[in-house]
Amino acid sequence: MKAIRLILAGGCLLAASATSIAATEAEAMDIARKNGCLACHTLDKKLVGPAWKEVGRKYAGDATAAEQLAVKVKKGTKGVWGQIPMPPNATVKDADIKALVAFVLTLK
């Protein structure tokens, strides 16, 4: 019985820590503004790049999505969402990328 309670408590702690990593919408938009992300992305409609809600829907349920997307943001990518490539964002802090990716993955 104690083992089950410990497992459940551990699972709750993991879930709570995972959600606390994601930035709030205001924090995410501040990070995005500061790093120039809003020149190509919006929350709910395609601009140059995909809408973040569309990205969130595409990667929903994918346990490796956060890691994959962080690499794509940092190194850039092309051909995933159309012909226009996303340039690398090598100067953006890793913590900012992780916060934005975590936020985007909360969107549906």
Order of alpha helices (4+ residues) and beta strands (2+ residues): alpha-alpha-alpha-alpha-alpha
